[in-house]
């Protein structure tokens, strides 16, 4: 009589846990053996949402870490992790985890429901709208440039220096008569700081060399565009994704018009609705269903509206990815399932 032995599972069931901003998998003996782990008890982190609770824990948790216990209570399954993590409701948790052979502790505060991050307003700083490459005196001499300074490598849309007549390739050598002398050949921090010390709305004289000839431009300074750190974000529980305002530098990087409205996908949890719809970090969502969206809050509202409408089980998303505009589809069931799981 032949014996039929059941093959042990090679991989555990993968799922997402939104309050931690992670996707995870239960460990199997085969997975523990491959990773040289002493025990198969725990859950393996397979994905971390940028800016989520795990990403900002102290210290942060990373893909490949194994969560062993929470507040001293062993974690042997996703169900156990869920029970232990939700019992305190928003209180910081002590998470014991294994990382690259080390047994470490982290303080993590779970987050329930959609989370908005509205940055504090920043003081306006002067901006001239260029990227530059530093040239020290020695490098300038060897390469054949007439002086030390910063060579313009890019003019941004609306660049005040560009409006004044500057061109890519010009060598900036002084601001308001004070010479620009880079300390090294790798960093433009010296130039950036000199510009930030100027007054937005004021005027300054920029001396440059073009084709071996000196030239002075009067530049009306503007306020710098908002940096990524100053843009509002929203972690949407239904989507299991992090959304961010579309900023000036996003539009430049993706060659989008200055007036293009949309919402940037800043992070996606595998296994969640956004991941199942094949949304990717860097995608720009411009329409949900029939409704155009221009902010994370508008996108979340459009999702709720689409869920309340009658129709097919699919919600179309119009997305810009690189040079293409695509239509992706969200299954209503995915959104409702995630919402029920995190109530």
Protein Blocks (a to p, Z undefined) as FASTA:
>chain_A
ZZddddddfbdcddddfknopacddddfklmmmnopabfgdcddfbdcehiaklmmccdd
dehiacfbgghiacfbfklmmmmmmmnnopacdddddeehiacdddddddedjddddddd
ddddddehiacddddfklmmmnopabdcdddfbdcehiaklmnopaehiacfbeehiacd
dfbfkbcklmmmmmmmpcehiacdddddeehiacddddddddddddfklpccdddfklop
adddddfklmmmnopafklgcdddfbdcehiaklmnopaehiacfbghjbccfbfklmmm
mmmmmmmpgcdfbdcddddehjbccdddddfklmmmmmmmmZZ
